[in-house]
């Protein structure tokens, strides 16, 4: 037995009708989305400012040398793990999001892969 929220009528599989015939939440900007966007841009701007002078601290330098000092035979397995995490995992999670009818999440995850590749090339050209 499905339990519906008070004052709303069921609208298709898993949704609710608002009263004007439209499904609640579809195509509407939510304040939480704007807050997440603003916070993400603030973190990005802070990181960009911190990295803009080109100086590297001792902790960062130690991690860099520790990772780059690993044996050469680990290069291919680590590269495969990196590609799997960056290219395959978002698409797999998008498939689950589609099953759960989280359309916006699925679309965002599918767009992450080509946008990552394009922005990566742009960044390399700027460097």
N, C-alpha and C positions, 0 to 999 in steps of 0.2 A: 504494500500500500504506500503510495506517495503522499508526502506531507507537503502542502503548499503554504507559502507565506500568506499571512492575513492580508486581504484586500487585493490580491493579485490572482489573475486567472492563468492557468497553464497555457503556454504558447509553444507548441512544437516540442521536440525532444530536449528536455533540460532547460528550457527558457521560460520567461514570464512576460506577459503582456502588460504594458504600462497603463492602458486606458485609452490612449489615442491610436492603438493598433500596432504601435511599433514595439519591438522587443527591447527590453531594458538593457542598457549597457552597450548597445551596438552603435558604433560611430560617434560616441560621446567622449569628449575629453574629460578625464577624471583628474581631480586635484592631485591625487597620489602620483599619477604619471608625471605631472609637471614638477612635483617635488623631487622625484627620482631623477628627472632630467637635469634640474638645477643642481642637485647634489653631485651628479656625475660630472657635469661641466666644471664645477668648483674643484673637485678632486683632480680632474685633468689639468686645469689651469695651474693648480698648486704644483703638480708634478712637472709641468712644462717650465715653470719659473725655477724650480729647484734644479732642473737639468740644464738650464739655459747657459750657465757660465762654463760648462764643460769640465769642471773639476770633479774629481772622484774622491770620496772619503776612504779612510783605511778599511772600514768594515766591508764596503762595497768592493774594494780592490782585492781583499782577501777571498771573498766569495768568487769573484771573477777568476782568480788564479787557481782556486780549488777546483772549480768546474772545468776550466780549460786545461788543467793538469791531469785530468783523467786519462786512462789508456786509450789509444787510438781505436782499438777494436770496438769500443763502446759507441763510436760515432753512428754507425748504421742503425743499431737497435734504438738509440735515443732519438734519432731522426724519425724513425718509424713511429715511435710513441708520440712525438711531437705532432706529426701529421695526423695521426689517429685522433688525438685530443682536439686539434684545431679544426680539422675538416670533417671527420666522421661523426664525432660525438654530437655536435649540434644537430646534424641531420637525424640521428637516431632519437634524440630527445624530441625533435620536431614531430617525428612519427608518433611518439607517445602523446604529445600534445594534441595531435589530430584525433587520436582515439578518445581523449578526454574532452574533445570539442573546445579546446583553448586555441581558437583561430588566430588571434593576434600573437600569442606566444609562438605558435608554429610558424607563422609568416616571418616573425623577427628572427627566429632561429635559422630558417632557410636563407634569409637575406644576409646573415652574418658571414656565411662562407664566401660568396662572391665579393662582398664589400671588403672583407679582410684581405683578399687577394689583390683587389684593385688599389686599396689604400696602402698596402705594402709596397706595391710598385711605385706609387706616387712618392712615398717617403724615401725610397731608394734613389729616385731621380733627383729629389731635392737635396740629398746629402752629398 
